[in-house]
Amino acid sequence: MTKIGLLSDTHSHWDEKYLYYFEPCDEIWHAGDFGSMEVAGKLAAFRPLRGVYGNIDGQDIRKRFPQVNRFTTDGAEVLMKHIGGYPGNYDPSIRGSLMARPPKLFVSGHSHILKVNYDRTLGLLHINPGAAGVYGFHKVRTLVRFTIDNGGFKDLEVIELAE
């Protein structure tokens, strides 16, 4: 059983609440647009960090994190890409990979819109954690926590961060 803390689109914004809410987590995943190595460094110092770079990330982030990250955690294959779309409207840059070999979980960011959808066609769960930073049009900053247990997902929580 692995407890995951998921966030995206921090855009260089640091909030100590990230650590507070991710305290029970075994790993932290960032779905891109870190904005700074400082944010990545603080998260990585706290828990093992997986992530992808986003469209606003500079070369320092791009050297540390891939554009697409495919990995397996606790029996679940995960595919992560910052600009990925969502079921029924996947971004063309990732659609082929999703169709050829669907993971159990597809994680994306970019839209600043929290979405959790099940894609019945591909048999995968899609999560976009929304935006945890203050830059952008979103009204509420969000984080997501969930558990992966022997290839399955449970205990998904959406956390709203007050200003």
MOBELBEL-V851187 format. One record per run of one state. SS is the DSSP state (2 for helix, 1 for strand, 0 for the rest). FROM is the first residue (numbers start at 1). TO is the last residue. If there is no record, write none. Layout:
BEGIN
ss=<SS;SS>
from=<FROM;FROM>
to=<TO;TO>
END
This chain:
BEGIN
ss=<0;1;0;2;0;1;0;2;0;1;0;2;0;1;0;1;0;1;0;1;0;1;0;2;0;1;0;1;0;1;0;1;0;1;0>
from=<1;2;8;17;23;27;31;37;47;48;53;59;65;66;67;68;74;76;82;85;87;89;91;92;101;105;109;114;120;124;130;141;150;152;162>
to=<1;7;16;22;26;30;36;46;47;52;58;64;65;66;67;73;75;81;84;86;88;90;91;100;104;108;113;119;123;129;140;149;151;161;163>
END
